[in-house]
C-alpha cells in the first residue's frame, strides 16, 4: 500500500474541484453533477466510434476508452468523468470465459456453482489490467481540472453474474448457493473482493481521483442477509482503499433499506437511487455525503418537470453535509443528449 500512497501523492492537484470537495464532505462553489453511464449509449459520437467494435474489445483499447470517457465531459460540462469500462472487465482480464452480449449483458460460459468451481477461479494480477491503467493515464493528461472516477463491481453483484451465468431477475441460484453452501459462498466473495480491490488499486495507481463500488443487485437482499453474506466482503474492498487518499462512493439499486449497512462498509459517499428521498437517506446515514438521485426516466418528461425535480432533489440534498448530483441509476440509451446538457446547466445554477 505504501507504493500506492506514493503514486497517489504525485497526482494532479484538484483540491478545489467541486466534485472532489463534495465527495470529501465539504461545501463546493456549486452543486457538482455527473451521471452514471454518461460515457456511452446515449451519445451519437459514442455509437459512431463503437461501430463494429465489441464492448469488451473497446474496454481494453486505451485510446478508445479515453475518447469515450471524454465525450460527455466535452458535450455536457459535467463535473467528473467516469471511466468507460464494465464491471466484468477484471474477470475477463483474469481469464474468466464470459462475453457481453448485446441486448442481454454479461454471459458466463461456465457458471460458478460449487466449491470446485470457486477454487478454479483465476486470480487477477494488476498487470492484466495494464490497458485500463494506460487509459487512465491518457485521460489524466487530457482532463485538465475535471476529476476522473474509476470503478469496480462489488463482490455480490459479480457473484450474481458468475453463479446465474448472466443477468437475473430473482437471483435464485445466487441465493440458493448463499443459503445452502455458506462456506462456498464466502470463499467466492472473498475471491471477488480481492479481484475488485486489485482492479481499483490499479486504477488509483494510474491516477483516478475517486472510485465507485457498484453493488447493482444488492437491493435484492434483506438487511439481515446483506450483513451476514455481503457486508464483510464489501468492507474488505473499501477498507482496503482507506489509505489511498481518494474518495470512495458506494452505490446500489433498490438499497434504501441497506444504506446504513453500506456506509459501514467504509465509504465517503453513499449513492442513493431514485426510490429514497435524499433527506430520508440523510437520516439513515447521518454525517455522510450523498450522491443522487434523479429518476433517469425524468429526462424524458420535458424541461419543466426536470427543473422541478432537480430543484426538489437539490433541496433534499441539503439535509446531508454534502451532495453530489447524479441520476438514481444510469443514463438510459434513448435519452436525448441535449436534455442532459440542459439539465447539467440548470443544476449548476442551483
KAWO-V390772 format. One record per residue. RES is the residue in one letter. SS is DSSP state (@ for helix, = for strand, . for the rest). PHI is phi in radians with two decimals (* if undefined). D_LAST is the distance of its C-alpha to the last C-alpha in Angstrom with 1 decimal. Layout:
RES&SS&PHI&D_LAST ; RES&SS&PHI&D_LAST
//
This chain:
X&.&*&39.6 ; X&@&-1.04&40.5 ; X&@&-1.09&40.5 ; X&@&-1.11&37.1 ; X&@&-1.06&35.8 ; X&@&-1.08&37.5 ; X&@&-1.19&35.9 ; X&@&-1.10&32.4 ; X&@&-1.07&32.9 ; X&.&-1.53&33.7 ; X&.&-1.27&30.5 ; X&.&-1.11&28.1 ; X&.&-1.51&26.0 ; X&.&-2.11&22.3 ; X&.&-1.08&21.7 ; X&.&-1.79&18.6 ; X&.&-1.07&17.0 ; X&@&-0.92&13.5 ; X&@&-1.06&14.8 ; X&@&-1.24&18.0 ; X&@&-1.04&16.7 ; X&@&-1.16&14.8 ; X&@&-1.13&17.8 ; X&.&-1.66&20.0 ; X&.&1.56&18.2 ; X&.&-1.63&16.7 ; X&.&-1.93&13.5 ; X&.&-1.31&12.2 ; X&.&-1.22&10.6 ; X&.&-2.63&7.4 ; X&.&-1.21&6.9 ; X&=&-1.39&10.1 ; X&=&-2.49&11.3 ; X&.&-2.54&14.9 ; X&.&-2.19&16.9 ; X&.&-1.07&20.4 ; X&.&1.08&23.0 ; X&.&-1.19&20.8 ; X&.&-1.58&24.1 ; X&.&2.82&26.5 ; X&.&-1.08&27.6 ; X&.&-1.35&24.9 ; X&.&-1.72&25.5 ; X&@&-1.07&28.6 ; X&@&-1.18&29.2 ; X&@&-1.16&29.4 ; X&@&-1.08&31.9 ; X&@&-1.17&33.9 ; X&@&-1.16&34.1 ; X&@&-1.37&35.0 ; X&.&-0.94&37.7 ; X&.&1.46&40.9 ; X&.&-2.00&39.6 ; X&.&-1.11&39.6 ; X&@&-0.95&36.5 ; X&@&-1.18&38.2 ; X&@&-1.10&39.8 ; X&@&-1.10&36.4 ; X&@&-1.17&35.2 ; X&.&-1.89&38.1 ; X&.&-1.90&37.8 ; X&@&-0.95&35.9 ; X&@&-1.15&35.3 ; X&@&-1.21&34.0 ; X&@&-1.00&31.8 ; X&@&-1.10&30.3 ; X&@&-1.11&29.8 ; X&@&-1.13&28.2 ; X&@&-1.12&25.8 ; X&@&-1.33&24.8 ; X&@&-0.95&24.4 ; X&@&-1.23&20.8 ; X&@&-1.17&19.7 ; X&@&-1.13&21.3 ; X&@&-1.35&20.1 ; X&@&-1.79&16.5 ; X&.&1.23&15.4 ; X&.&-1.17&14.5 ; X&.&-1.56&14.4 ; X&=&-2.71&17.7 ; X&=&-1.69&20.8 ; X&=&-2.01&22.8 ; X&.&-0.97&26.5 ; X&.&-1.27&28.2 ; X&.&-2.89&30.9 ; X&.&-2.61&32.0 ; X&.&-1.15&32.7 ; X&.&-1.53&36.4 ; X&@&-0.94&36.8 ; X&@&-1.15&38.3 ; X&@&-1.17&40.7 ; X&@&-1.10&41.9 ; X&@&-1.05&42.2 ; X&@&-1.28&44.3 ; X&.&2.08&46.6 ; X&.&-1.25&45.6 ; X&.&-1.45&46.7 ; X&=&-2.59&43.8 ; X&=&-2.42&42.1 ; X&=&-1.74&38.8 ; X&=&-1.65&40.1 ; X&.&-0.99&38.0 ; X&.&1.45&37.1 ; X&.&-2.11&38.1 ; X&=&2.05&36.6 ; X&=&-1.14&38.5 ; X&=&-2.20&42.2 ; X&=&-1.70&44.5 ; X&.&-1.12&48.1 ; X&.&-2.25&49.6 ; X&.&-0.99&47.5 ; X&.&-1.77&47.8 ; X&.&-2.36&49.4 ; X&.&-2.68&51.9 ; X&@&-1.09&52.7 ; X&@&-1.12&54.5 ; X&@&-1.18&51.6 ; X&@&-1.11&49.3 ; X&@&-1.08&51.8 ; X&@&-1.44&52.1 ; X&.&-1.09&48.4 ; X&.&-1.32&48.0 ; X&.&-1.44&46.1 ; X&.&-1.57&43.4 ; X&.&-1.80&44.2 ; X&@&-0.97&41.4 ; X&@&-1.13&43.4 ; X&@&-1.26&43.1 ; X&@&-2.00&39.4 ; X&@&-1.03&40.0 ; X&@&-1.19&38.7 ; X&@&-1.17&35.3 ; X&@&-1.08&35.4 ; X&@&-1.08&36.4 ; X&@&-1.10&33.4 ; X&@&-1.05&31.2 ; X&@&-1.14&33.0 ; X&@&-1.06&32.6 ; X&@&-1.21&28.9 ; X&@&-1.14&28.4 ; X&@&-1.36&30.4 ; X&@&-1.87&28.1 ; X&.&-1.38&24.5 ; X&.&1.07&24.3 ; X&.&-1.62&21.2 ; X&.&-1.64&19.8 ; X&=&-1.18&20.9 ; X&=&-2.04&23.2 ; X&=&-1.75&23.3 ; X&=&-1.69&26.8 ; X&=&-2.75&27.8 ; X&=&-2.65&30.8 ; X&=&-1.42&31.9 ; X&.&-1.29&32.7 ; X&@&-0.95&36.4 ; X&@&-1.13&36.3 ; X&@&-1.15&34.6 ; X&@&-1.07&36.9 ; X&@&-1.07&39.9 ; X&@&-1.04&39.0 ; X&@&-1.12&39.4 ; X&@&-1.16&42.5 ; X&@&-1.33&44.2 ; X&@&-1.25&43.4 ; X&.&1.57&44.1 ; X&.&2.97&40.8 ; X&.&-1.07&37.9 ; X&.&-2.48&38.7 ; X&.&-1.42&37.5 ; X&.&-1.94&39.3 ; X&.&0.99&40.0 ; X&@&-1.19&43.5 ; X&@&-1.23&45.4 ; X&@&-1.09&42.9 ; X&@&-1.17&43.1 ; X&@&-1.08&46.9 ; X&@&-1.12&47.3 ; X&@&-1.02&45.0 ; X&@&-1.37&47.1 ; X&@&-1.45&50.5 ; X&.&-2.31&50.5 ; X&@&-1.05&48.2 ; X&@&-1.13&49.9 ; X&@&-1.11&49.4 ; X&@&-1.04&45.8 ; X&@&-1.16&45.0 ; X&@&-1.13&46.9 ; X&@&-1.11&44.8 ; X&@&-1.21&41.4 ; X&@&-1.11&42.7 ; X&@&-1.09&43.6 ; X&@&-1.25&40.2 ; X&@&-1.11&38.4 ; X&@&-1.08&40.5 ; X&@&-1.08&39.5 ; X&@&-1.10&35.8 ; X&@&-1.15&36.1 ; X&@&-1.08&38.2 ; X&@&-1.13&35.8 ; X&@&-1.21&32.8 ; X&@&-1.08&34.8 ; X&@&-1.11&35.9 ; X&@&-1.16&32.3 ; X&@&-1.13&31.4 ; X&@&-1.08&34.6 ; X&@&-1.39&33.8 ; X&.&2.29&30.4 ; X&.&-1.12&27.5 ; X&.&-1.74&24.8 ; X&=&-2.80&23.9 ; X&=&-2.38&25.5 ; X&=&-2.19&24.9 ; X&=&-1.77&27.7 ; X&=&-1.58&27.6 ; X&=&-1.96&29.7 ; X&.&-0.99&29.0 ; X&.&-1.85&31.9 ; X&@&-1.10&32.0 ; X&@&-1.12&30.8 ; X&@&-1.33&34.3 ; X&.&-1.81&35.7 ; X&.&-1.28&36.2 ; X&@&-1.06&35.0 ; X&@&-1.06&38.7 ; X&@&-1.16&39.3 ; X&@&-1.03&36.2 ; X&@&-1.10&37.2 ; X&@&-1.38&40.8 ; X&@&-1.86&40.5 ; X&.&-2.19&37.2 ; X&@&-0.91&35.6 ; X&@&-1.04&38.3 ; X&@&-1.46&37.9 ; X&@&-1.14&34.1 ; X&@&-1.09&34.6 ; X&@&-1.03&37.1 ; X&@&-1.21&34.6 ; X&@&-1.22&31.6 ; X&@&-1.20&33.9 ; X&.&-1.19&35.7 ; X&.&-1.90&32.6 ; X&.&-1.05&32.0 ; X&.&-1.65&33.6 ; X&.&-1.40&32.0 ; X&.&1.43&29.0 ; X&.&-2.00&26.3 ; X&=&-1.08&23.6 ; X&=&-2.03&24.8 ; X&=&-2.00&22.9 ; X&=&-2.16&24.8 ; X&=&-2.37&24.0 ; X&=&-2.58&26.0 ; X&.&-1.76&26.0 ; X&.&1.19&27.0 ; X&.&-1.90&27.0 ; X&@&-0.97&25.5 ; X&@&-1.40&29.0 ; X&@&-1.94&29.2 ; X&@&-1.00&26.0 ; X&@&-1.11&27.9 ; X&@&-1.18&30.7 ; X&@&-1.13&28.6 ; X&@&-1.15&27.1 ; X&@&-1.04&30.7 ; X&.&-1.10&31.4 ; X&.&1.92&29.8 ; X&.&-2.35&26.1 ; X&.&-1.63&23.2 ; X&=&-2.32&20.5 ; X&=&-1.74&21.3 ; X&=&-1.41&20.1 ; X&.&-2.19&19.7 ; X&.&-1.40&20.5 ; X&.&-1.29&19.3 ; X&.&-1.36&22.1 ; X&.&-2.03&21.0 ; X&.&-1.03&17.9 ; X&@&-1.13&16.1 ; X&@&-1.22&17.0 ; X&@&-1.23&20.5 ; X&@&-1.07&20.5 ; X&@&-1.07&19.5 ; X&@&-1.26&22.7 ; X&@&-1.28&24.7 ; X&.&-2.26&23.8 ; X&.&-1.02&23.1 ; X&.&1.56&22.1 ; X&.&-1.67&20.9 ; X&=&-1.19&17.8 ; X&=&-2.11&16.6 ; X&=&-2.26&15.7 ; X&=&2.52&14.9 ; X&=&-2.70&15.2 ; X&=&-1.17&14.6 ; X&.&-1.06&18.1 ; X&@&-0.97&19.2 ; X&@&-1.19&21.0 ; X&@&-1.05&17.9 ; X&@&-1.17&17.6 ; X&@&-1.76&20.8 ; X&.&-1.68&19.8 ; X&.&1.75&18.3 ; X&@&-1.10&15.0 ; X&@&-1.11&14.8 ; X&@&-1.13&15.3 ; X&@&-1.03&12.9 ; X&@&-1.10&10.0 ; X&@&-1.08&11.4 ; X&@&-1.25&11.9 ; X&@&-1.07&8.7 ; X&@&-1.07&7.2 ; X&@&-1.06&10.5 ; X&@&-1.18&10.5 ; X&@&-1.07&7.4 ; X&@&-1.10&9.1 ; X&@&-1.13&12.4 ; X&@&-1.17&11.6 ; X&.&-1.21&11.4 ; X&.&-1.27&15.1 ; X&.&-1.72&15.8 ; X&.&-1.05&16.3 ; X&.&-2.71&14.0 ; X&=&-2.47&12.1 ; X&=&-1.83&12.4 ; X&=&-1.27&10.9 ; X&=&-2.79&13.9 ; X&=&-1.38&16.1 ; X&.&-1.44&18.6 ; X&.&-2.86&21.3 ; X&.&-1.47&22.0 ; X&.&-1.04&21.2 ; X&.&-1.34&24.0 ; X&.&-1.01&26.5 ; X&.&-1.50&26.3 ; X&.&-1.12&22.5 ; X&.&-1.26&22.0 ; X&@&-1.01&20.6 ; X&@&-1.13&19.1 ; X&@&-1.15&16.9 ; X&@&-1.08&15.8 ; X&@&-1.07&15.0 ; X&@&-1.12&13.0 ; X&@&-1.15&11.0 ; X&@&-1.04&10.3 ; X&@&-1.04&9.4 ; X&@&-1.21&6.8 ; X&@&-1.00&5.4 ; X&.&-1.19&5.6 ; X&.&-1.60&3.8 ; X&.&-1.45&0.0
//
